[in-house]
């Protein structure tokens, strides 16, 4: 598979060619752990998860690094207000972040480096910047990067330096998007930092936010690596500053491909607590929406298009996922008379143009993958290769569902058709991570026993017993729908 991505530096779609054949290094900007992550944050993390999955789907061996910012202005302020040590304060939000990742079926990164565990690497990088003549210490003891001494500054954001004021220093970790000035590499300790400080050649203090990602990405991925991602709000100043620090220190290109996802809005407006439209993932789960439904909304839009998040979209996601689940149940019933689905998966792996290795021998007659499933898989692959075009990828998945349902409706779907359709859907879900019902939604044994009892009651025309059993199943949190193929159950 030849993946192509939009590169934020060149501002065009380009073929992705990794530095090392068969391998890819990916760095994604993770959370600042001063609070629970909100759905705008998760728009970026889900996009990065689709990228992670697509790289592996294309057969690449992936090293994925996502940092945890556990020291900056916000975490220090929050820990002092809470009366907790920085480590105690951030631990709660680190744990919550990993719980949220699991709720959204986000694949784990290879490593999650925390800033406070990598202070020596940051100090070493700052030393190198002094050696190169681009870092200096101000009168207050803080260390700054001189952007005027790095000729390439502004190339990612395509900045116009005509209005830049020389010598302006910016000490805040985050600052106005149109501000250009020397930024802090090391922030001298002051009373507002409380006990948060480390010793350094420039006196006690702590790292600036930007140096953290440069130091940690190069530690785990090398001085040059393949991909760096984040939300569009990270492009400037954060990613611009990362480039300046890394390339000034090493003299090498820092990152081959930059990718950024667009903003998320809620009901057409910017998220704001004052507007009442600010939601963490936990807020939405508490309202009864599932992680799978939330993920569907975040994945279904193309990552470079602004996403309007609304409860109507969640309701539509619930309907779409129910349709997918009904299709899977229908195909499972039809396939139940066939040879094990694993054999059909093996057959598809052998005939699919992007599979690796020779096709395994399949002895069962009629078990080769039907051409109609291959057609939808090829459409899916084209979509993913074209800058992660998830809207077209979903279109391919639902085209598969439509054709499979038509075959079943006409009585023309064979067990091999059904098994191949399930295998194709599972293959697509390796990238989208939302098409298959998660294990947490598997029917529990107690519910299945009641379903079997209810099926027997209906066969005996015991309608009162059937209704009683439906109520018992509902009390356990599951809804039953009667169809021509029999009972279908879904989690309420």
C-alpha positions as CSV (number, residue, x, y, z in Angstrom):
1,X,0.0,0.0,0.0
2,X,1.3,3.5,-0.9
3,X,0.0,5.9,1.8
4,X,-0.2,9.6,1.0
5,X,-0.7,12.3,3.5
6,X,-1.2,16.1,3.5
7,X,2.0,17.6,4.8
8,X,1.6,20.8,6.8
9,X,5.0,22.0,5.8
10,X,4.7,21.7,2.0
11,X,0.9,22.2,2.1
12,X,0.2,19.4,-0.3
13,X,-0.6,15.7,-0.4
14,X,2.6,13.7,-0.7
15,X,3.5,10.0,-0.8
16,X,4.7,8.8,2.6
17,X,8.2,7.3,2.3
18,X,9.6,6.3,5.7
19,X,13.3,7.0,6.5
20,X,13.8,3.3,7.1
21,X,12.1,0.8,4.8
22,X,9.3,-1.1,6.5
23,X,9.5,1.0,9.7
24,X,7.9,4.3,10.8
25,X,8.5,6.6,13.7
26,X,5.5,8.7,14.9
27,X,5.4,11.4,17.6
28,X,2.1,12.7,18.8
29,X,1.6,15.6,21.2
30,X,-0.3,14.2,24.2
31,X,-2.2,15.8,27.0
32,X,-1.2,18.4,29.6
33,X,-2.4,16.5,32.7
34,X,-3.9,19.4,34.7
35,X,-7.6,18.3,34.1
36,X,-9.7,15.8,32.3
37,X,-9.2,15.8,28.5
38,X,-12.2,17.3,26.6
39,X,-13.7,16.1,23.3
40,X,-11.7,18.6,21.3
41,X,-8.5,17.0,22.6
42,X,-9.9,13.6,21.7
43,X,-10.6,14.7,18.1
44,X,-6.8,14.9,17.8
45,X,-6.1,11.7,19.7
46,X,-8.6,9.7,17.6
47,X,-7.2,11.1,14.4
48,X,-3.7,10.0,15.5
49,X,-5.1,6.6,16.4
50,X,-6.5,6.2,12.8
51,X,-3.0,7.2,11.5
52,X,-1.3,4.7,13.9
53,X,-3.7,1.9,12.7
54,X,-3.3,2.8,9.0
55,X,0.5,2.7,9.2
56,X,0.3,-0.8,10.7
57,X,-2.4,-1.8,8.2
58,X,0.0,-0.9,5.5
59,X,2.5,-3.4,6.9
60,X,4.9,-0.9,8.6
61,X,6.5,-1.7,12.0
62,X,5.6,1.4,14.1
63,X,7.2,3.1,17.0
64,X,4.6,5.5,18.4
65,X,5.6,8.0,21.1
66,X,3.0,10.2,22.9
67,X,4.2,12.6,25.6
68,X,2.6,13.5,28.8
69,X,3.1,17.2,29.8
70,X,3.2,17.0,33.6
71,X,5.0,20.2,34.3
72,X,4.0,23.6,32.9
73,X,2.2,26.7,34.1
74,X,-1.2,25.0,34.3
75,X,-0.1,21.9,36.2
76,X,2.0,23.9,38.7
77,X,-0.9,26.3,39.3
78,X,-3.4,23.5,39.7
79,X,-1.3,21.5,42.1
80,X,-0.7,24.5,44.3
81,X,-4.5,25.3,44.4
82,X,-5.2,21.7,45.3
83,X,-2.6,21.6,48.0
84,X,-0.9,18.6,46.4
85,X,2.5,17.8,45.1
86,X,2.9,18.0,41.4
87,X,3.2,14.2,41.1
88,X,0.2,13.6,43.2
89,X,-1.9,16.1,41.3
90,X,-1.0,14.9,37.8
91,X,-1.3,11.2,38.6
92,X,-5.1,11.5,38.9
93,X,-5.3,13.0,35.4
94,X,-2.8,10.6,33.9
95,X,-4.8,7.6,35.1
96,X,-8.1,9.3,33.8
97,X,-6.5,9.8,30.4
98,X,-5.6,6.2,30.0
99,X,-9.1,5.2,31.0
100,X,-10.5,7.5,28.4
101,X,-8.2,6.0,25.7
102,X,-9.6,2.6,26.5
103,X,-13.2,3.9,26.3
104,X,-12.5,5.2,22.8
105,X,-10.7,2.0,21.7
106,X,-7.5,4.0,21.0
107,X,-4.5,1.7,20.4
108,X,-1.7,2.2,23.0
109,X,1.4,4.0,21.9
110,X,4.8,2.3,22.2
111,X,5.9,4.7,25.0
112,X,4.3,7.6,27.0
113,X,7.2,9.6,28.3
114,X,6.4,12.1,31.0
115,X,8.2,15.4,31.0
116,X,9.3,15.2,34.7
117,X,11.1,11.9,33.9
118,X,13.3,13.5,31.2
119,X,14.7,16.7,32.7
120,X,18.3,15.6,32.1
121,X,17.6,15.2,28.4
122,X,16.2,18.7,28.3
123,X,19.2,20.2,30.1
124,X,21.5,18.4,27.6
125,X,19.6,19.8,24.7
126,X,19.7,23.4,26.1
127,X,23.5,23.0,26.5
128,X,23.8,22.1,22.8
129,X,21.8,25.2,21.9
130,X,24.3,27.3,24.0
131,X,27.1,25.7,22.1
132,X,25.5,26.6,18.8
133,X,25.1,30.2,19.9
134,X,21.2,30.3,19.7
135,X,20.5,30.2,23.5
136,X,21.1,33.0,26.0
137,X,20.4,33.6,29.7
138,X,18.4,36.7,30.6
139,X,18.9,38.9,33.7
140,X,16.2,37.0,35.6
141,X,18.1,33.7,35.2
142,X,15.7,32.2,32.5
143,X,17.2,30.8,29.3
144,X,15.7,31.8,25.9
145,X,16.0,30.7,22.3
146,X,17.0,33.5,19.9
147,X,14.7,33.1,16.9
148,X,16.7,35.7,15.0
149,X,19.7,33.4,15.1
150,X,17.8,30.5,13.5
151,X,17.3,31.4,9.8
152,X,14.6,28.7,9.2
153,X,12.3,30.0,11.9
154,X,8.7,30.3,10.7
155,X,8.9,27.7,7.8
156,X,6.2,25.4,9.2
157,X,3.7,28.3,9.9
158,X,4.8,30.2,6.8
159,X,5.3,33.3,8.9
160,X,5.9,36.8,7.6
161,X,8.7,38.3,9.7
162,X,8.2,41.9,8.4
163,X,6.4,42.9,11.6
164,X,8.6,41.0,14.0
165,X,10.1,43.0,16.9
166,X,13.6,41.9,17.7
167,X,14.4,41.0,21.3
168,X,10.9,40.4,22.5
169,X,10.9,37.6,25.1
170,X,7.9,35.3,25.8
171,X,8.1,33.4,29.1
172,X,4.6,31.9,29.1
173,X,4.3,28.3,28.0
174,X,1.3,29.2,25.8
175,X,0.9,32.6,24.1
176,X,-1.0,34.5,21.4
177,X,-0.8,32.8,18.0
178,X,0.3,36.0,16.3
179,X,3.2,36.6,18.7
180,X,6.7,36.0,17.5
181,X,9.6,36.3,19.9
182,X,12.3,34.6,21.8
183,X,10.8,31.7,23.8
184,X,11.8,30.2,27.1
185,X,13.9,27.1,27.1
186,X,14.5,27.1,30.9
187,X,12.4,29.1,33.3
188,X,14.1,30.4,36.4
189,X,12.4,29.4,39.7
190,X,10.2,31.9,41.4
191,X,7.8,31.8,44.3
192,X,4.8,31.0,42.1
193,X,6.4,27.6,41.3
194,X,6.4,26.5,45.0
195,X,8.5,23.3,45.4
196,X,8.6,22.6,41.7
197,X,12.2,23.0,40.6
198,X,15.3,21.2,39.3
199,X,18.9,22.1,39.5
200,X,20.6,23.2,36.2
201,X,23.8,24.9,35.0
202,X,21.7,28.1,34.9
203,X,20.3,27.8,38.4
204,X,17.1,26.2,39.8
205,X,14.1,26.2,37.6
206,X,12.1,24.1,35.2
207,X,11.9,23.5,31.4
208,X,9.8,25.5,29.0
209,X,7.0,23.6,27.4
210,X,8.5,23.5,23.9
211,X,11.8,21.9,24.9
212,X,10.0,19.0,26.4
213,X,8.8,17.6,23.1
214,X,12.0,18.2,21.2
215,X,14.0,16.4,23.8
216,X,11.7,13.4,24.3
217,X,10.9,12.8,20.6
218,X,14.6,12.7,19.7
219,X,15.4,10.4,22.7
220,X,12.9,7.8,21.4
221,X,12.8,8.3,17.7
222,X,16.2,9.8,16.8
223,X,17.3,13.2,15.7
224,X,15.3,12.8,12.4
225,X,12.1,10.8,12.2
226,X,9.1,10.3,10.0
227,X,5.9,11.8,11.4
228,X,4.8,14.4,13.9
229,X,1.2,15.2,14.5
230,X,-1.2,17.3,16.7
231,X,-4.1,19.7,16.6
232,X,-3.9,22.6,14.3
233,X,-3.5,24.9,17.3
234,X,-0.2,23.2,18.0
235,X,1.3,24.2,14.7
236,X,2.3,27.6,15.9
237,X,4.1,28.3,18.2
238,X,4.6,24.8,19.7
239,X,5.7,22.8,16.6
240,X,7.5,25.7,15.1
241,X,9.5,26.0,18.3
242,X,10.2,22.3,18.3
243,X,11.7,22.5,14.9
244,X,13.9,25.5,15.8
245,X,15.3,23.8,18.9
246,X,15.9,20.4,17.3
247,X,17.4,21.6,14.0
248,X,19.5,24.4,15.6
249,X,21.0,21.7,17.9
250,X,21.6,18.9,15.4
251,X,21.9,20.6,12.0
252,X,19.6,17.9,10.6
253,X,16.0,17.9,9.4
254,X,13.8,17.2,12.4
255,X,10.6,15.7,11.0
256,X,9.9,14.4,7.5
257,X,6.1,14.8,7.5
258,X,3.9,17.1,9.7
259,X,0.2,16.4,10.0
260,X,-2.5,18.4,11.9
261,X,-6.2,17.9,12.5
262,X,-8.7,20.8,12.3
263,X,-10.7,22.3,15.2
264,X,-13.7,20.7,16.8
265,X,-16.8,22.9,17.5
266,X,-19.9,22.0,19.5
267,X,-23.2,22.9,18.0
268,X,-21.4,25.3,15.6
269,X,-19.7,27.2,18.4
270,X,-16.3,27.2,20.0
271,X,-16.2,25.1,23.1
272,X,-16.6,27.2,26.2
273,X,-17.7,26.6,29.8
274,X,-19.6,29.9,29.7
275,X,-21.7,28.7,26.7
276,X,-22.4,25.3,28.5
277,X,-21.0,23.4,25.5
278,X,-17.7,22.2,27.1
279,X,-17.7,18.5,27.4
280,X,-15.1,16.0,28.7
281,X,-15.4,12.4,27.5
282,X,-16.7,11.6,31.0
283,X,-19.5,14.1,30.7
284,X,-20.7,12.4,27.5
285,X,-20.4,8.9,29.0
286,X,-22.4,10.1,32.0
287,X,-25.2,11.2,29.6
288,X,-25.5,7.6,28.4
289,X,-23.5,7.8,25.2
290,X,-20.9,5.0,24.6
291,X,-17.3,5.4,23.8
292,X,-17.9,3.6,20.5
293,X,-20.6,6.2,19.5
294,X,-18.4,9.1,20.4
295,X,-15.5,7.6,18.5
296,X,-17.7,7.1,15.5
297,X,-18.5,10.8,15.3
298,X,-14.8,11.8,15.8
299,X,-13.6,9.3,13.1
300,X,-16.4,9.8,10.5
301,X,-15.3,13.3,9.4
302,X,-12.0,13.9,7.6
303,X,-9.3,14.9,10.0
304,X,-8.5,18.1,8.1
305,X,-12.1,19.4,8.0
306,X,-13.5,21.3,11.0
307,X,-15.9,19.0,12.9
308,X,-19.2,20.2,14.4
309,X,-19.9,17.9,17.3
310,X,-23.6,17.7,18.2
311,X,-25.9,15.4,20.1
312,X,-27.8,14.8,16.8
313,X,-24.6,13.4,15.4
314,X,-24.3,11.0,18.4
315,X,-27.9,9.8,17.8
316,X,-27.1,9.2,14.1
317,X,-23.9,7.3,15.2
318,X,-26.0,5.1,17.4
319,X,-28.3,4.3,14.5
320,X,-25.4,3.6,12.1
321,X,-23.7,1.3,14.6
322,X,-27.0,-0.5,15.3
323,X,-27.2,-1.1,11.5
324,X,-23.7,-2.5,11.5
325,X,-24.3,-4.8,14.4
326,X,-27.6,-6.1,12.9
327,X,-25.7,-6.8,9.7
328,X,-23.0,-8.7,11.6
329,X,-25.6,-10.8,13.4
330,X,-27.3,-11.5,10.2
331,X,-24.1,-12.6,8.5
332,X,-23.1,-14.7,11.5
333,X,-26.3,-16.6,11.3
334,X,-25.9,-17.3,7.6
335,X,-22.2,-18.2,8.0
336,X,-22.8,-20.6,10.8
337,X,-23.2,-23.5,8.4
338,X,-19.8,-22.8,6.7
339,X,-16.3,-23.8,7.5
340,X,-14.6,-21.7,10.2
341,X,-14.5,-18.0,9.4
342,X,-10.8,-18.1,10.0
343,X,-10.4,-20.0,6.8
344,X,-12.3,-17.4,4.9
345,X,-10.1,-14.7,6.5
346,X,-7.1,-16.6,5.4
347,X,-8.5,-16.8,1.9
348,X,-9.0,-13.0,1.8
349,X,-5.5,-12.5,3.2
350,X,-4.2,-14.5,0.3
351,X,-6.2,-12.9,-2.5
352,X,-6.1,-9.3,-1.2
353,X,-3.6,-7.2,-3.2
354,X,-2.0,-5.7,-0.1
355,X,-1.6,-8.9,1.9
356,X,1.9,-10.2,2.7
357,X,2.9,-13.8,1.9
358,X,1.4,-16.4,-0.4
359,X,-2.2,-17.4,-0.2
360,X,-2.8,-20.3,2.2
361,X,-4.4,-23.4,0.7
362,X,-8.1,-23.5,1.4
363,X,-9.5,-26.9,0.8
364,X,-13.2,-26.2,1.4
365,X,-15.1,-25.8,-1.9
366,X,-16.6,-22.4,-2.6
367,X,-14.7,-20.7,0.2
368,X,-12.6,-18.3,-1.8
369,X,-13.4,-14.6,-1.1
370,X,-16.3,-13.4,-3.3
371,X,-15.4,-10.7,-5.7
372,X,-18.0,-8.3,-4.3
373,X,-16.2,-8.2,-0.9
374,X,-12.9,-7.6,-2.6
375,X,-14.4,-4.7,-4.5
376,X,-15.4,-3.0,-1.3
377,X,-12.1,-3.7,0.4
378,X,-10.2,-2.2,-2.6
379,X,-12.4,1.0,-2.3
380,X,-11.7,1.1,1.4
381,X,-7.9,0.8,0.8
382,X,-8.0,3.6,-1.8
383,X,-9.7,5.9,0.7
384,X,-7.3,5.2,3.5
385,X,-4.3,5.6,1.2
386,X,-5.7,9.0,0.1
387,X,-4.8,11.1,3.2
388,X,-6.9,9.0,5.6
389,X,-10.1,9.7,3.8
390,X,-12.4,8.3,6.5
391,X,-15.7,9.5,4.9
392,X,-15.0,7.4,1.8
393,X,-13.7,4.5,4.0
394,X,-17.1,4.5,5.8
395,X,-18.8,4.7,2.5
396,X,-17.0,1.5,1.4
397,X,-18.0,-0.2,4.6
398,X,-21.7,0.7,4.3
399,X,-21.6,-0.3,0.6
400,X,-20.4,-3.7,1.8
401,X,-23.3,-3.8,4.3
402,X,-25.9,-2.8,1.6
403,X,-24.7,-5.4,-0.9
404,X,-24.6,-8.1,1.8
405,X,-28.1,-7.2,3.0
406,X,-29.4,-7.3,-0.6
407,X,-28.0,-10.8,-1.1
408,X,-29.5,-12.0,2.2
409,X,-32.9,-10.4,1.4
410,X,-32.9,-12.2,-2.0
411,X,-31.9,-15.5,-0.4
412,X,-28.7,-15.5,-2.5
413,X,-26.1,-15.0,0.3
414,X,-24.1,-18.2,0.8
415,X,-22.3,-19.1,4.0
416,X,-19.1,-18.3,2.2
417,X,-20.5,-14.9,1.2
418,X,-21.4,-14.1,4.8
419,X,-18.1,-15.3,6.3
420,X,-16.2,-13.3,3.7
421,X,-18.3,-10.2,4.5
422,X,-17.6,-10.5,8.2
423,X,-13.9,-10.9,7.5
424,X,-13.9,-7.9,5.2
425,X,-15.6,-5.8,7.8
426,X,-13.1,-6.9,10.4
427,X,-10.2,-6.0,8.1
428,X,-11.7,-2.5,7.7
429,X,-12.1,-2.2,11.4
430,X,-8.4,-2.6,11.9
431,X,-8.1,1.0,10.8
432,X,-11.5,2.5,11.9
433,X,-11.7,0.8,15.2
434,X,-15.5,1.2,15.5
435,X,-17.2,-1.2,13.1
436,X,-17.2,-4.2,15.4
437,X,-19.0,-4.5,18.6
438,X,-16.4,-4.3,21.4
439,X,-16.0,-7.3,23.8
440,X,-17.6,-5.2,26.6
441,X,-20.9,-5.4,24.6
442,X,-20.8,-9.2,24.2
443,X,-24.0,-10.8,25.4
444,X,-23.5,-12.1,28.9
445,X,-24.3,-15.8,29.6
446,X,-27.2,-14.9,31.8
447,X,-28.8,-12.7,29.1
448,X,-28.1,-15.4,26.5
449,X,-29.8,-18.0,28.7
450,X,-32.9,-15.8,28.9
451,X,-32.8,-15.3,25.1
452,X,-32.8,-19.1,24.6
453,X,-35.7,-19.5,27.0
454,X,-37.6,-16.7,25.3
455,X,-37.0,-18.3,21.9
456,X,-38.5,-21.6,23.2
457,X,-41.5,-19.7,24.6
458,X,-42.1,-18.0,21.3
459,X,-41.9,-21.3,19.5
460,X,-44.5,-22.7,21.9
461,X,-46.6,-19.5,21.3
462,X,-46.3,-18.6,25.0
463,X,-46.6,-14.9,24.4
464,X,-47.1,-14.0,28.0
465,X,-43.9,-15.9,28.9
466,X,-42.1,-14.2,26.0
467,X,-43.1,-10.7,27.2
468,X,-42.0,-11.6,30.8
469,X,-38.6,-12.8,29.6
470,X,-38.3,-9.6,27.4
471,X,-38.8,-7.5,30.6
472,X,-36.2,-9.6,32.5
473,X,-33.7,-9.1,29.7
474,X,-34.4,-5.3,29.7
475,X,-33.9,-5.2,33.5
476,X,-30.4,-6.5,32.8
477,X,-29.7,-3.6,30.4
478,X,-30.4,-5.3,27.0
479,X,-33.1,-4.7,24.4
480,X,-34.6,-7.4,22.3
481,X,-35.9,-7.0,18.7
482,X,-37.8,-9.8,16.9
483,X,-36.8,-10.2,13.2
484,X,-37.4,-12.7,10.4
485,X,-34.0,-14.2,11.3
486,X,-35.0,-14.4,15.0
487,X,-34.2,-12.4,18.1
488,X,-31.6,-9.6,18.0
489,X,-30.3,-8.1,21.2
490,X,-28.5,-4.9,21.8
491,X,-27.2,-3.1,24.9
492,X,-29.5,-0.4,26.1
